[in-house]
Amino acid sequence: MRIYAIGDIHGRDDLLIRLHELIRKDARARPEASLVAVYLGDYVDRGTGSFEVIDLLLNEPLAGFANVHLKGNHEDMMLRFLDGPASLGWLLNGGVATLASYGVAAGGPMIYLADLDALRRELLAAMPADHLRFLLGLEMMHIAGDYAFVHAGVRPRVALAAQQPADLMWIRDKFLRSGEDFGKVVVHGHTIADEPEMTANRIGIDTGAFASDRLTCLVLEGSERRFLRT
């Protein structure tokens, strides 16, 4: 098995297209393995192409791969907005860009005076049914071999099977500072670094694609670890 783990995309469909081509090229050069793509979440917000990212994952998936899509904190915020009551929290954390990608205008300083429930209804009306099913069907964790894949991290001193969704999507300092053996090496995004971070217990691959133009993919096969990046 060869696993390609893709970090936080944040509406950069242009980078995802480029990374997919790098992954396909890499897979063609090493055709002997079974192939898995694990997306670590945060498909939406901040970049201009949230609609396009989800559409690409649904309609142009990596052929010949088993595709795993995890849930990030930004999908969590988006779904809470859709479920209502709508609040400003998501919009002020990149959600305005996602609304715009679905053709719902909400930008500018007047966002504080916007009818949030009207925006929620507009987004629901504009969103294709398969996009909503995609968001509702996202997984919290994927385990393969020596690795556990999550969006943000895990809570120390809690078994992997007992981890809470809020921690898997949102945790930061307590996880990042822990030297604990989590039972698996945890592959995660959520926390931006200039370069991928590798320690004994975790590998972080969020390289801030929305601002840096660097979307990172971790390639795992046997004991080998390497990176592809835009």
Phi, psi and omega per residue, in radians:
M1 nan 2.418 2.991
R2 -2.155 2.213 -3.099
I3 -1.898 2.308 3.019
Y4 -1.935 1.947 -3.140
A5 -1.797 2.187 -3.017
I6 -1.899 2.258 -3.106
G7 -1.339 -2.991 -3.020
D8 -1.083 2.162 -3.047
I9 -1.617 -0.731 3.053
H10 0.864 0.986 2.990
G11 1.266 0.245 3.122
R12 -1.750 1.302 3.125
D13 -1.092 -0.526 3.122
D14 -1.090 -0.735 3.121
L15 -1.239 -0.630 3.118
L16 -1.121 -0.706 3.089
I17 -1.048 -0.784 3.139
R18 -1.145 -0.723 -3.136
L19 -1.183 -0.686 3.085
H20 -1.010 -0.689 3.128
E21 -1.172 -0.680 3.074
L22 -1.100 -0.693 3.133
I23 -1.159 -0.788 3.118
R24 -1.046 -0.753 3.139
K25 -1.091 -0.757 3.119
D26 -1.105 -0.729 -3.127
A27 -1.169 -0.653 3.116
R28 -1.152 -0.567 -3.121
A29 -1.304 -0.327 -3.122
R30 -2.340 1.266 -2.942
P31 -1.408 0.026 -2.972
E32 -1.441 -0.245 -3.025
A33 -1.710 2.722 2.902
S34 -1.346 2.529 -2.906
L35 -2.037 2.338 3.105
V36 -2.312 2.314 3.014
A37 -1.943 2.166 3.120
V38 -2.022 2.021 3.115
Y39 -1.684 2.208 -2.949
L40 -1.509 0.109 3.063
G41 1.721 -3.134 -3.000
D42 1.036 1.075 3.064
Y43 -1.394 -0.477 -2.958
V44 -1.901 2.991 2.993
D45 1.386 2.652 3.039
R46 1.318 -1.064 3.057
G47 -1.318 2.983 -3.035
T48 -1.527 -0.129 -2.970
G49 -2.027 0.729 -3.134
S50 -1.073 -0.818 3.078
F51 -0.955 -0.814 -3.059
E52 -1.162 -0.635 3.112
V53 -1.074 -0.867 -3.127
I54 -1.127 -0.714 3.123
D55 -1.076 -0.709 3.126
L56 -1.119 -0.792 -3.137
L57 -1.114 -0.589 3.140
L58 -1.371 -0.740 -2.930
N59 -1.855 -0.285 3.091
E60 -2.332 0.980 -3.137
P61 -1.202 2.856 3.086
L62 -1.149 1.964 -3.085
A63 -1.185 2.376 3.130
G64 1.479 0.049 3.122
F65 -1.867 2.559 2.802
A66 -1.418 2.178 -3.041
N67 -1.900 2.194 -3.141
V68 -2.042 2.213 -3.111
H69 -2.046 2.020 3.140
L70 -1.630 2.826 -3.101
K71 -1.713 2.211 3.085
G72 -1.749 2.998 -3.133
N73 -1.142 -0.467 3.124
H74 -1.299 -0.590 2.993
E75 -1.178 -0.623 3.084
D76 -1.064 -0.823 3.110
M77 -1.095 -0.713 -3.138
M78 -1.107 -0.772 -3.137
L79 -1.170 -0.626 3.076
R80 -1.136 -0.668 3.080
F81 -1.090 -0.788 -3.128
L82 -1.154 -0.602 -3.100
D83 -1.320 -0.423 3.101
G84 1.360 2.823 -0.093
P85 -1.211 2.465 -3.091
A86 -1.194 2.430 3.092
S87 -2.329 2.936 -3.081
L88 -1.299 -0.319 -2.994
G89 -0.881 -0.893 -3.123
W90 -1.135 -0.750 -3.090
L91 -1.071 -0.643 -3.119
L92 -1.402 -0.065 3.090
N93 -2.011 0.606 3.066
G94 1.812 -0.099 -3.088
G95 -1.157 -0.447 3.121
V96 -1.044 -0.687 3.121
A97 -1.136 -0.624 3.104
T98 -1.193 -0.777 3.058
L99 -0.938 -0.828 -3.114
A100 -1.058 -0.639 -3.130
S101 -1.165 -0.406 3.067
Y102 -1.661 0.134 3.095
G103 1.439 0.315 3.129
V104 -1.855 2.000 -3.063
A105 -1.477 2.215 3.131
A106 -2.644 0.280 -3.029
G107 -1.409 3.094 3.067
G108 1.509 3.033 -3.089
P109 -1.148 -0.305 -3.121
M110 -1.292 -0.042 3.131
I111 -0.981 -0.544 -3.117
Y112 -1.200 -0.329 3.139
L113 -1.852 0.084 -3.049
A114 -1.212 2.674 2.999
D115 -1.411 1.690 -3.005
L116 -1.129 -0.647 3.136
D117 -1.185 -0.591 3.067
A118 -1.134 -0.708 3.086
L119 -1.104 -0.701 3.103
R120 -1.045 -0.805 3.142
R121 -1.141 -0.678 3.114
E122 -1.108 -0.733 -3.136
L123 -1.148 -0.744 3.099
L124 -1.064 -0.684 3.139
A125 -1.216 -0.575 -3.081
A126 -1.466 -0.329 -3.016
M127 -1.443 2.159 3.049
P128 -1.018 2.562 -3.100
A129 -1.029 -0.624 -3.113
D130 -1.248 -0.456 3.056
H131 -1.171 -0.759 3.135
L132 -1.151 -0.709 3.092
R133 -1.079 -0.687 3.093
F134 -1.025 -0.857 -3.117
L135 -1.102 -0.721 -3.115
L136 -1.262 -0.376 -3.083
G137 -1.704 0.105 -3.112
L138 -1.117 2.501 -3.117
E139 -1.586 2.772 -3.119
M140 -1.632 -0.570 -3.058
M141 -2.676 2.574 3.033
H142 -2.316 2.263 -3.136
I143 -2.035 2.297 3.091
A144 -2.584 2.135 3.109
G145 1.019 -2.203 -3.082
D146 -1.537 0.152 -2.970
Y147 -2.164 2.525 2.970
A148 -2.096 2.225 -3.089
F149 -1.856 2.193 3.118
V150 -2.492 2.979 3.131
H151 -1.323 -0.982 -2.973
A152 -1.822 -0.708 -3.065
G153 2.669 -2.908 -3.140
V154 -2.319 2.755 3.108
R155 -1.452 2.204 3.102
P156 -1.023 2.596 3.087
R157 1.161 0.326 3.023
V158 -2.152 2.253 -3.134
A159 -1.038 2.615 -3.130
L160 -0.984 -0.691 -3.110
A161 -1.199 -0.297 -3.094
A162 -1.851 0.121 -3.130
Q163 -1.126 2.534 -3.137
Q164 -1.649 2.495 -3.135
P165 -0.916 -0.692 -3.117
A166 -1.028 -0.723 3.115
D167 -1.210 -0.742 -3.118
L168 -1.052 -0.516 -3.116
M169 -1.696 -0.412 -2.902
W170 -2.204 -0.362 -2.975
I171 -1.075 2.645 3.117
R172 -2.456 -1.507 -2.906
D173 -1.046 -0.814 -3.086
K174 -1.065 -0.606 3.087
F175 -1.301 -0.869 -3.032
L176 -1.108 -0.567 -3.093
R177 -1.532 -0.104 -3.050
S178 -1.423 2.403 3.004
G179 -1.752 0.191 -3.068
E180 -1.146 2.562 2.947
D181 -1.394 1.967 -3.074
F182 -1.454 0.006 -3.085
G183 1.657 -0.511 3.016
K184 -2.424 2.734 2.949
V185 -1.300 2.172 -3.045
V186 -1.582 2.122 3.070
V187 -1.742 2.191 -2.991
H188 -2.566 2.905 2.966
G189 -2.041 -2.354 2.956
H190 1.366 -0.766 -3.119
T191 -1.861 2.057 -3.017
I192 -1.335 2.403 2.997
A193 -2.448 2.707 -3.139
D194 -1.130 -0.589 -3.132
E195 -2.286 2.729 3.044
P196 -0.966 2.498 -3.129
E197 -1.899 2.206 3.138
M198 -2.174 2.111 3.023
T199 -2.193 -3.080 -3.121
A200 -1.133 -0.481 -3.031
N201 -2.029 -0.059 -3.116
R202 -2.724 2.763 3.022
I203 -2.333 2.026 3.129
G204 -1.779 2.296 -3.045
I205 -2.256 0.404 3.013
D206 -1.520 1.853 3.131
T207 -1.859 0.490 2.996
G208 1.091 0.813 -3.010
A209 -0.928 -0.663 -3.044
F210 -1.062 -0.504 -3.120
A211 -1.929 -0.520 -3.017
S212 -1.626 -0.285 -3.007
D213 1.196 0.224 -3.138
R214 -1.952 1.762 3.026
L215 -1.712 2.193 -2.968
T216 -1.918 2.466 3.056
C217 -2.185 2.240 3.041
L218 -1.639 2.247 3.120
V219 -1.891 2.172 -3.110
L220 -2.117 2.262 3.068
E221 -2.688 2.007 -3.050
G222 1.041 -2.223 3.110
S223 -1.619 0.025 -3.085
E224 -1.449 2.416 3.021
R225 -2.314 2.228 3.088
R226 -2.632 3.023 -3.021
F227 -2.251 2.538 2.881
L228 -2.039 2.529 -3.139
R229 -2.712 2.662 -3.132
T230 -1.346 nan nan
